[in-house]
Amino acid sequence: MIAIAQTIALCLGALLVLASLGKYIQRSGNWHGIWQIWIGQLKDFNVAEYRLFRSAVLILLFAVVLRIINLTLNG
């Protein structure tokens, strides 16, 4: 059960990251935003894109926690 939830959270988080970056690229045309977001140099996300990206990161973090729990319980 935990493995399924982990997989779903991981896929959902990855899709949301791609969606937020896709919205940003579509709006601004800045393809460098793909790598700039990961090193903290992207400053022109709008509020909706920023919330979507941060939600995706939170879901990805949740997937990592589920993975740790799964490995702890099942070895």
N, C-alpha and C positions, 0 to 999 in steps of 0.2 A: 504493500500500500504506500509506504513512504517512497519507494523507488519510483512509483508512478507519479506521485505528487512532485518529486524532485525533477523528473523529466519534463513534466508540464510547466513547472515554474521556470526551468532553464530555457525552454523553447519560447515561452511567453515573454520572458525578460529579453531574450535576444531579438525577438520580433519587435518589441517596443523600442529597443535601442535603434534598430534599423529604421523604424517608422519615424522616430524623432529626428534622426540624422537626415532621412529622406525629406521630411518637411522643411528642415533647415536649408538643405541644398536646393530644393525646389523654390524656396522663397528668395534665397540670396544668391544662388549660383556659385557659391564658394565651395569647391570640392576639397579644399584643404581643411575644411571643418571636420572631416572624417578623422584625421589624426590630431588636429588641434584640440579637440574636446578631451582627449585622453591625457594630454600634457598640461591642461589647464590654461590654454591660451585663447580659447574661443569665448569671446565676451558678448557676442551679439545674438545669442539665443533670445527669442521672445518668451513670454511667460508660459505659453502653452507648450512650446517645445522643451523648455527647461523642466517643467513639471512632468512631462512624459518621459524625458530622459532620466530624471531622478527617480521616478516610479519604477522604471526599468532596472535601474541599478539596485534599488531596494528589493525587487523581486529576484534578481540574480543573487543577491546576498542571502536571501531566504532559501534559495536553491542550494547554496553552499552549506548553509546550516543543516538543511535536510539531509544532504549528503554525509555530513559528519555524524549526524544522528543515526543514519542508516548503517554506516560503517561501524559505529560503536555498538549498535544492537546486534548486527548480523555478522560482524567480523569480517 
